[in-house]
Structures are given as C-alpha cells and as structure tokens.
C-alpha cells in the first residue's frame, strides 16, 4: 500500500505542476477515494499494524487532495471556456 502512495504522489505532483485536467474518469477517482477511506477505517479497527494503517491513511489523504484538485481545476477550465465563448459570440 505504501507503493501506491508513491504513485498517487507522482500523479498529484504532475497535476499541481500542470494545473490542467485531461483524460480522467471522475467516477473512478471517486470510487477509489471512497475505497481508500474505507481501508483506513478497516485497518485501524481490524489490525494492529501501524505501517499498514499509516500507508492506508497516506493513500486516502493523497486521494482526497487529488480529487479536490481535479474538481478545482476542472471548474476553472469550465468557467474559462464560458468566458471565451461569450467573448467569441460578441465578435461574430
């Protein structure tokens, strides 16, 4: 699970660098974010393995931040598209 957090971190760094959303499925991101949050609850209640609990928490936090930034950048892109459409309609 710790390895997964490294890959989530790489995706998050790339998203923060680009500040642009392309080619993603919001449904899959929401599903895996919910699943990882459930994993945190499960591992805390069912195990006494600190590193497993820590890794699950790290993955869940990274996923939540990733989901937040996806929504933020997507909303920004949609509002910019509306602005440019309004400007283009005035030119015609």
N, C-alpha and C positions, 0 to 999 in steps of 0.2 A: 504494500500500500504506500510505503514511503516513496517508491519509484514513481508511482502515479502522481504524487505531489510534485515531483520534479518536472514531469511533463506538463502538468497543469500550470506550473510556474512559468515554463517556457512559453506556453500559449498566452498567458497573462502579460508577460513582458512584451511579446510581439504585438498584442492588442493595444497596450499602452503606448508603444512606440509609434504604431501606425495611426492610432486614433480613428480607425476606419473598420467597418464591419463588412466582410464579404464571405459568401459561401458558408453559411452556418445553418443549422436547424435549431430553432429556438425550443422546439418540443424536446429534442434530445438533451439539450443543455438543462432544461427544467427537470427532466426525468432524472438525470444523473446527479443533479444538485440535491434533489429530494432524497434520492437513494443514499448519497453520501451523508446527508444529515441524519438519516435513519441509522446508518452504520455507526455514527458517533454515539447515538443513544444506545444502540445494541451493545457495542463493545464496552462502553462504560458500565452498563448494567450486568452484562453476561461474562465479562472477563476481568481478570486482574493483571492484564498485561499492559504496562504503561506505554511502551513504544507503539503497540498496536492502537491504543486509544489516542495517543498523540498523533500518529500518522493519519488516522481517520479524521481527527479534528482539523488537522492541517489541510487535508484534501477538501473537506467540507468548506472551510473558510476560503480557500483559493477558488473553489467553485462558486461560492456566493459572490465574491468580488468580481469574478469573470462574468457572471450573469448580470450583475449590476452594470458593469461597464458596457456589455453588449447592448443592453437596453438603453443606456445613456447615449452611446454613440449612434445607435440606430435612430433614436428620436431626433437627435441633432441632424442627422442626414436627411430624415424625412422633412424636418422644418426647413432646411436649406433648399430642398427640392421645391417646396411650396413657394418659397421666396423667389427662386429663379423662374418658376412657371409664371408667377404674377408679373415679373419684370418682362418676360418674353411676350406675354399677352398684351402688354402695353406697347410693345414695339410694332406689333402687327397691325 
